[in-house]
Amino acid sequence: MGDELLTLLGTVFTILLVLVLAYGCTRLLAGRLPGTVTGSGQRIRILEKVPMGKDSHLLLVKLGDTYQFLGVSQGAVTCLRQVPPEEAEHWDQTGDDTRTTGFQAALRQVLEQRKNKGGQ
């Protein structure tokens, strides 16, 4: 009975150790794998990220003084539109309502432009 209990405890401990190591490796590698998006750098900031499908999303990115909408899918990044700073400066404000509303309106505009290009 004593040997069986030690074997059971050893098995449980081993499983817990494997789970903790797997979690630690996942957290460590998550930001280093290709395709992951970090929030900001010194000159590049991702202001918004909107999922558009299984492996695609739309990014609003500030590159220095310019703003760009980028379409990101598996294996491709496409610049959809560059926005002049005076048109987009209200998107970069700290107020959540203004930024979200501005981004939603801009997203609708970009999608409408792409829809119109496809219909011609």
Kinemage of the C-alpha trace (Angstrom):
@kinemage 1
@onewidth
@group {chain A} dominant
@subgroup {mainchain}
@vectorlist {calphas} color= white
{ca met a 1} P 0.000 0.000 0.000
{ca gly a 2} L 2.849 2.412 0.811
{ca asp a 3} L 4.574 1.788 -2.537
{ca glu a 4} L 1.336 2.349 -4.442
{ca leu a 5} L 0.773 5.668 -2.679
{ca leu a 6} L 4.318 6.854 -3.466
{ca thr a 7} L 3.880 5.833 -7.114
{ca leu a 8} L 0.592 7.743 -7.313
{ca leu a 9} L 2.096 10.858 -5.715
{ca gly a 10} L 5.106 10.658 -8.044
{ca thr a 11} L 2.827 10.429 -11.073
{ca val a 12} L 0.717 13.394 -9.950
{ca phe a 13} L 3.854 15.441 -9.255
{ca thr a 14} L 5.284 14.591 -12.691
{ca ile a 15} L 2.070 15.609 -14.458
{ca leu a 16} L 1.947 18.907 -12.554
{ca leu a 17} L 5.596 19.578 -13.368
{ca val a 18} L 5.003 18.956 -17.086
{ca leu a 19} L 1.972 21.297 -17.062
{ca val a 20} L 3.919 24.074 -15.311
{ca leu a 21} L 6.837 23.728 -17.737
{ca ala a 22} L 4.503 23.746 -20.759
{ca tyr a 23} L 2.794 26.897 -19.475
{ca gly a 24} L 6.152 28.592 -18.841
{ca cys a 25} L 7.469 27.741 -22.309
{ca thr a 26} L 4.276 28.989 -23.928
{ca arg a 27} L 4.462 32.314 -22.101
{ca leu a 28} L 8.160 32.695 -22.896
{ca leu a 29} L 7.827 31.944 -26.610
{ca ala a 30} L 4.499 33.694 -27.259
{ca gly a 31} L 6.023 37.085 -28.063
{ca arg a 32} L 8.931 35.695 -30.079
{ca leu a 33} L 7.107 33.650 -32.700
{ca pro a 34} L 6.505 35.023 -36.199
{ca gly a 35} L 3.059 36.471 -36.690
{ca thr a 36} L 2.650 37.828 -33.187
{ca val a 37} L 1.911 41.514 -32.837
{ca thr a 38} L 3.400 43.639 -30.116
{ca gly a 39} L 1.736 46.833 -29.021
{ca ser a 40} L 4.375 49.474 -29.631
{ca gly a 41} L 7.947 50.362 -30.386
{ca gln a 42} L 9.842 53.622 -30.407
{ca arg a 43} L 8.496 54.847 -33.763
{ca ile a 44} L 5.728 52.355 -34.563
{ca arg a 45} L 2.510 52.056 -32.568
{ca ile a 46} L -0.443 49.778 -33.180
{ca leu a 47} L -3.478 51.851 -32.273
{ca glu a 48} L -6.174 49.286 -33.070
{ca lys a 49} L -6.400 45.644 -34.118
{ca val a 50} L -9.700 44.295 -35.423
{ca pro a 51} L -10.150 40.616 -36.317
{ca met a 52} L -11.625 40.185 -39.804
{ca gly a 53} L -11.596 36.406 -40.126
{ca lys a 54} L -9.896 33.251 -38.916
{ca asp a 55} L -6.322 34.278 -39.735
{ca ser a 56} L -6.743 37.910 -40.763
{ca his a 57} L -7.158 41.257 -39.095
{ca leu a 58} L -7.056 44.969 -39.785
{ca leu a 59} L -4.509 47.188 -38.070
{ca leu a 60} L -4.443 50.933 -37.620
{ca val a 61} L -0.756 51.742 -37.246
{ca lys a 62} L 1.017 55.004 -36.514
{ca leu a 63} L 4.401 55.154 -38.237
{ca gly a 64} L 6.108 58.330 -37.101
{ca asp a 65} L 3.694 61.054 -38.230
{ca thr a 66} L 1.685 58.935 -40.671
{ca tyr a 67} L -1.212 56.585 -40.099
{ca gln a 68} L -1.835 53.461 -42.145
{ca phe a 69} L -4.501 50.806 -42.376
{ca leu a 70} L -2.824 47.442 -42.826
{ca gly a 71} L -4.581 44.248 -43.810
{ca val a 72} L -2.797 41.287 -42.235
{ca ser a 73} L -3.449 37.701 -43.253
{ca gln a 74} L -1.491 34.507 -43.057
{ca gly a 75} L 1.676 35.165 -45.044
{ca ala a 76} L 0.798 38.695 -46.247
{ca val a 77} L 0.630 42.297 -45.049
{ca thr a 78} L -1.088 44.812 -47.334
{ca cys a 79} L -1.190 48.569 -46.963
{ca leu a 80} L -4.849 49.401 -47.567
{ca arg a 81} L -4.678 53.138 -47.090
{ca gln a 82} L -2.380 55.893 -45.827
{ca val a 83} L -4.157 58.573 -43.855
{ca pro a 84} L -2.846 62.136 -43.539
{ca pro a 85} L -2.034 63.150 -39.948
{ca glu a 86} L -4.568 65.988 -39.895
{ca glu a 87} L -7.351 63.555 -40.828
{ca ala a 88} L -6.321 60.984 -38.223
{ca glu a 89} L -4.991 62.966 -35.269
{ca his a 90} L -8.245 62.592 -33.301
{ca trp a 91} L -7.832 58.761 -33.446
{ca asp a 92} L -4.679 58.935 -31.346
{ca gln a 93} L -6.339 60.710 -28.419
{ca thr a 94} L -6.608 59.001 -25.055
{ca gly a 95} L -10.425 59.241 -24.900
{ca asp a 96} L -11.821 55.807 -25.724
{ca asp a 97} L -15.117 57.041 -27.210
{ca thr a 98} L -13.509 59.362 -29.756
{ca arg a 99} L -10.877 56.857 -30.752
{ca thr a 100} L -13.298 53.974 -31.165
{ca thr a 101} L -15.882 56.012 -33.059
{ca gly a 102} L -13.224 57.498 -35.341
{ca phe a 103} L -11.732 54.110 -36.028
{ca gln a 104} L -15.124 52.554 -36.736
{ca ala a 105} L -15.971 55.314 -39.205
{ca ala a 106} L -12.590 54.981 -40.898
{ca leu a 107} L -12.960 51.196 -41.056
{ca arg a 108} L -16.357 51.578 -42.726
{ca gln a 109} L -14.839 54.021 -45.204
{ca val a 110} L -11.936 51.705 -46.092
{ca leu a 111} L -14.235 48.695 -46.475
{ca glu a 112} L -16.610 50.717 -48.667
{ca gln a 113} L -13.701 51.847 -50.868
{ca arg a 114} L -12.507 48.258 -51.255
{ca lys a 115} L -16.036 47.116 -52.022
{ca asn a 116} L -16.384 49.791 -54.715
{ca lys a 117} L -13.044 48.811 -56.286
{ca gly a 118} L -14.146 45.183 -56.459
{ca gly a 119} L -17.481 46.070 -58.070
{ca gln a 120} L -15.972 48.072 -60.957
